[in-house]
Amino acid sequence: MDTLIARLGVALAIGLLVGLERGWRERDAPDRSRTAGIRTFGIAGLLGGLVAALAEALNAMSVLVAGFLAFAGIFAWYKAREAAHDEDFSVTTVIAGLAVFTLGALCVAGDFRVAAAGGAALAALLASREILHGLLKRLTWIELRSALVLAVMTAIILPLLPD
């Protein structure tokens, strides 16, 4: 699976998977009123892969950085315009778009398996909005504090202790 075409196919598939979730969430919105769905995210993943391929061909990673910044600027500008019109200031779709572009680039410039896993995790995270928000509403301060103490002890203090 080391051909460029196969890697671009994975980049496209990641975008389509995330776009499927985003499009499903807005499926009842009238035509021409949805921001980004299956086609937009598919293009974002493919574009990330193509920009990474171009950067590798030219041996200039600055092309990848410029491509990412251009994509980020255009996507954020469009979403900001829509947010002002609809008074919906959620940033999740913009962050998801940037993640899909990045995962598409990773398919070509890095390990496509990591990118595919990241795409699946991203789609699952986006799809679990209601579950996560419900969990957050039921979480008490004592439970949150206990989880934070455990995380600090495990990730910060324990590695500092001598064997």
C-alpha positions in Angstrom: 0.0 0.0 0.0 2.9 2.3 -0.6 1.6 3.9 -3.8 0.6 7.5 -3.8 -2.8 6.7 -5.3 -3.5 4.3 -2.4 -2.4 6.8 0.2 -4.6 9.5 -1.4 -7.5 7.0 -1.4 -7.0 6.7 2.4 -6.9 10.5 2.7 -10.1 10.7 0.8 -11.7 7.9 2.8 -10.9 9.7 6.1 -12.5 12.9 4.8 -15.6 11.0 3.6 -16.0 9.2 7.0 -15.8 12.5 9.0 -18.0 14.2 6.4 -20.6 11.5 6.7 -20.9 12.2 10.4 -21.0 16.0 9.8 -23.5 15.6 7.0 -25.7 13.3 8.9 -25.8 15.8 11.8 -27.1 18.5 9.4 -29.2 16.2 7.2 -32.5 17.9 7.9 -31.1 21.4 7.1 -32.4 22.9 3.8 -30.2 22.5 0.7 -27.5 25.2 0.3 -27.6 25.9 4.1 -25.2 23.2 5.3 -21.7 24.3 5.9 -19.6 21.2 5.4 -20.6 17.7 4.8 -19.5 14.6 3.1 -18.1 16.3 -0.1 -16.4 19.1 1.7 -14.6 16.9 4.2 -13.8 14.4 1.4 -12.1 17.2 -0.5 -10.4 18.4 2.6 -8.8 15.0 3.2 -7.8 14.6 -0.4 -6.4 18.2 -0.5 -4.3 17.5 2.6 -2.9 14.5 0.8 -2.2 16.3 -2.4 -0.5 19.2 -0.7 1.7 16.8 1.2 2.5 15.0 -2.1 3.4 18.3 -3.7 5.6 19.3 -0.7 7.4 16.0 -1.0 7.9 16.2 -4.7 9.3 19.7 -4.4 11.2 18.8 -1.3 9.8 21.8 0.4 7.8 21.3 3.6 7.0 25.0 3.5 4.5 24.1 0.8 2.6 21.9 3.3 2.7 24.7 5.9 1.4 27.2 3.3 -1.3 24.9 2.1 -2.5 24.2 5.7 -2.5 27.9 6.5 -4.4 28.7 3.3 -7.0 26.0 3.9 -7.3 27.0 7.6 -7.9 30.6 6.6 -10.5 29.9 3.9 -12.4 27.3 6.0 -12.4 29.5 9.1 -13.5 32.6 7.1 -16.3 30.8 5.5 -17.5 29.3 8.8 -17.2 32.7 10.5 -19.5 34.2 7.8 -22.0 31.4 8.3 -21.8 31.8 12.1 -22.5 35.5 11.9 -25.5 34.8 9.7 -26.9 31.8 11.7 -25.7 33.0 15.2 -24.2 29.5 15.7 -20.6 30.0 16.9 -19.6 26.4 17.4 -16.0 25.8 16.3 -16.2 22.0 16.1 -16.6 21.9 12.3 -13.6 24.1 11.7 -11.4 22.1 14.0 -12.6 18.9 12.4 -11.8 20.3 9.0 -8.3 21.2 10.0 -7.9 17.7 11.5 -9.1 16.1 8.3 -6.7 18.1 6.2 -3.8 17.2 8.6 -4.8 13.5 8.6 -4.9 13.6 4.8 -1.4 15.0 4.8 -0.2 12.4 7.2 -1.5 9.7 4.9 1.0 10.8 2.3 3.9 12.2 4.3 3.7 9.8 7.3 2.1 6.6 8.4 -1.3 6.1 6.7 -2.3 3.6 9.4 -2.0 6.3 12.1 -3.9 8.7 9.9 -6.7 6.1 9.4 -6.9 5.4 13.1 -7.0 9.2 13.8 -9.8 9.6 11.3 -11.9 6.8 12.8 -11.3 8.3 16.3 -12.2 11.8 15.1 -15.5 10.5 13.5 -16.3 8.5 16.6 -15.6 11.6 18.8 -17.8 13.8 16.7 -20.6 11.2 16.7 -20.5 10.9 20.5 -21.5 14.5 21.2 -24.7 13.8 23.0 -23.2 11.1 25.1 -20.2 13.3 26.1 -22.4 16.3 26.9 -24.7 14.1 29.0 -21.7 12.7 30.9 -20.4 16.2 31.5 -23.7 17.3 32.9 -23.8 14.4 35.4 -20.2 14.7 36.5 -19.7 16.1 40.0 -16.8 18.2 41.2 -15.5 15.4 43.4 -15.4 13.0 40.5 -13.7 15.5 38.3 -11.1 16.3 41.0 -10.4 12.7 41.7 -9.8 12.0 38.0 -7.5 14.9 37.7 -5.5 13.8 40.8 -5.2 10.3 39.4 -4.0 11.8 36.0 -1.4 14.0 37.6 -0.1 11.2 39.8 0.1 8.8 36.9 1.4 11.1 34.2 3.6 13.5 36.1 4.5 12.3 39.6 5.0 8.6 39.0 7.5 9.1 36.1 9.6 11.4 38.4 9.9 8.8 41.2 13.1 6.7 41.2 12.7 3.0 40.2 
